[in-house]
Amino acid sequence: QTRRPPPLVYIPHMSNTSTLKRELQISPELFSYILDVSVKESDVQRRLRDETANHPRAGMQISIDEGQFLAFLVKLLGAVNCIEIGVFTGYSSLSVAQALPHDGKIIACDVSEEYTSIARRYWAEANVQDKIDLRIAPAVDTLDKLVQEGRSGTFDFIFIDADKENYVNYYERGLNLLRRGGVMAVDNVLWHGQFVDQADQSVDTKAIRAVNERIKNDQSVDITMLPMADGITLVRKK
């Protein structure tokens, strides 16, 4: 199995850090143990992950534990209607679809026929293809169309893991589409720790800073940020 230890956790500057609890430092060996005793992966998921590991852009795939975490959230919420923004080869959508009830649906947004052709094969093997509505188009357009169709406030769960430049756009539209009590999961919010370096003014790093601040200052949601994989923020709409 391909196992990636989590990135270093950034502890923000605070006026009084004496009350901050020191987090357990997770070594590669400890992370491997965590996966061994906690991850339950289907054969189709494993084979998809193995194929994607050889892909030139394999780093775009979510980690095993994150896939299981998304599935856990979907079951915990009793989710039926979901949106995924950023499909790649389909591991996250496969994880979510397997967790959905028989009448559950996930609208999967991506712009690549090439990447999602891999996803389609494994969705079919797992017999979840009927749960996944793949839409090949810019995600902003797809989300706007859902709003126009009267779908605002009807989705239980949304996962964002796509081009960082549009993260704020995805967040704003996703919040509109999310029902009260629904959850949005925003991936890559730690961005390998790059946002800490103020000299880094790249488009993607600035976009991550912007969405993190937008979410923090949003009084219409409850939030928590987890140092899982490259960081994931959970947003619950009040």
N, C-alpha and C positions, 0 to 999 in steps of 0.2 A: 504494500500500500504506500502511496505517496503521502507523506505526512509533513506538514509545514508547522513549525512552532509559531506561536502568535508573535506579533511585533511587540516591541517595547511599549509599555504603557506610559503615556504622558500624564503627569500630575500637574494640573494647572496652578499658577501662582495664586496664593491666597494670603490675606493679611495675617492669618494665624494658621499655620500648618500643624500645630502640635496635636490637634485632635484628629488629623488624618490617619486612618489605619493603613499600615504598610501592607501592600498586596503581596501575596505569595508569588515568588519568582518561579515561573514555570519553565523548567529545563526541557530540552527535547525528549529526554527519557521520561519525564513526568507526563509530558503531553502525549507521548506514545501510550503510556499506561492509561490515561484518561480515555483515549480512543478505544483501547482494547476492552475496557470494562463498561463502556457506556454507549458505543455506537452500534446500531443495528441497521445494516445496509442490505438492501435487496440485491440479488444477483444482477439484475438489469442495471441498477445504480452503479454497482462495482465495475461492470464492463464498460459502461459509459464513461466513468471516471478514468478507467485505464486507457481508453482510446483518446480521451481529451488530454491526458498527460503527455501524449506525443504530439499534440497540436502546437504549432508555432506560437500561439497566443494562449497557452495553457494557464498562464497566470490569471486569466480572466475568470476561471472557474471558481465557484465558492468552495470552501472546505467541507469535508465530510460532516464534521460536527455542526457546521452552520446549516447544512441541508437538513439534518435531523432536527435542529432547533426550529427551523421554519415549519416543518411538518408538525412538530409539537404545538407550536402556536396556533396553527390552523385547527388542530383537533381541540385545543383548549377553548378556542373561540366558538367552536361549532360552526366554523365558516362554511359558506356555500358559494358565495360569489367573491372571486379574487382577481387581482390584476398583478401581472409581473411586467416590470419595465426593464428590459435587458434580458435576453434569453441565452445568447451564446449557443452552446451545444446542448442545453436543456436540462442540466442536472437539477437546478433549483426548481424549475417547473415540474419536473418528474417527481421530485420530493413532495411538492405541494399537492400535485394531482393524486398521488398515491394516498395522501392523507385525507382527501376530500370524500364526502359521502357519494353515493352513486349518482345523485342529481347535482353534484357540485360542478362548477365551471371556473376556469381560470382564463382570462384574456391575456395572452402572452404577446408583448410588444417588442418587435425588433426590426432592423432594417436589412439584415443579411440573410439572403436565401442560402448562401453557402454554409454558414454556421448552423442555421436551423434545419438544414437537410439532415444533419447528424442527429439533431434532437428528434426529428420526426421518426426516424428509424427506431430509436429506443422507446419513444412514447408508444409506438405500435407494439413493440415487443412486450411492454408492460401492460398493454391493453388499457391505456388511459387516454388514447388519442381523442376519444369523444368528449373528454372533459376539458380539452385544451383548444381554445380558439386562438390560433396564431394569426396575428395581423402584421403583415410586412409593410411598414410605413413609419415615418417619424412618429415617435411615441406622443409628442405634443399634439400632433394632428389626431391621433387615435383617441387620446384623452378628451380633447375638445369635442370630438364627434360624440363620445359617450355622454358628455354634458348636454349637448344639443338633443340627444335622444331621450333626455329626461332621466338619466341614470344617477344623477347627483344623490348622495346620501344612501346609496343602495349596496355598496361593497363592504364586505366584512374584513378583508385583509388585502394589503398592497405591499409589494416588495419592489424596492428601487435599487437597481444595480446596473446602471448604464453610463452613457457619456456624462462626465462630471459637470461639464459646462452648463448642462440643462437641469442640474439637480434642483435648483430653486423652482424652476418651472414645473418639474415633475411633482415636487412637494406641494405647491399651491394647487395644482389641478387634482392631485391625489386626495388632498384634504377635502376638496369639494365633493369628490365622488365617494369618500368614506362615510359610512354611517356613524352615528353617535355610538360610542363604545367599541367601534372598529379600531383596528391596529394597522399602522404602517411601519414597515421595517426599512430603514435606510442604511445601505451597505457602504463600506469603505470610509466611514466617518473619521477614522484615525489617519488614513492616508499615509501609512508607513511612517508616521511621525513627521512628515515633511512640513505640515502646517506650522510646526513649532519654529522653524527657521524662517524668520521674517525676511531674509534675503531671497527666499523662494517666492517669486511673484508670477509663477507660471499660471496659465489659465486654469488648469485643473486644481492646483493647490488653492488658488483664490476662490474657486467655486466651492470647494469643501469648507473653507473658512466661512463663506457666506451662508451656506445652508445650515451649518452648525449654529451660527448666530441667529439665523431666522427661526430655527426650531426652538432654541433656548428662550427667545423673547416672545414666543407665541403663547398667549394666555388662553387659547382655546383648546390646548392639548396638555396631557400629562406625558412626561418623557422619562426615559432612562437610557443611558449609553453604556454598552457592554464592551469590554476589551476582547471580544471574540473575533478570531481571524484578524481582519484589518479594521475592526471596529464596526459595531452595528448599533444604531439608535432605534429604539422602539418608541413610537408615538401613538398614544391613545386619544382619540377625539372625544372631548367632553360632551 
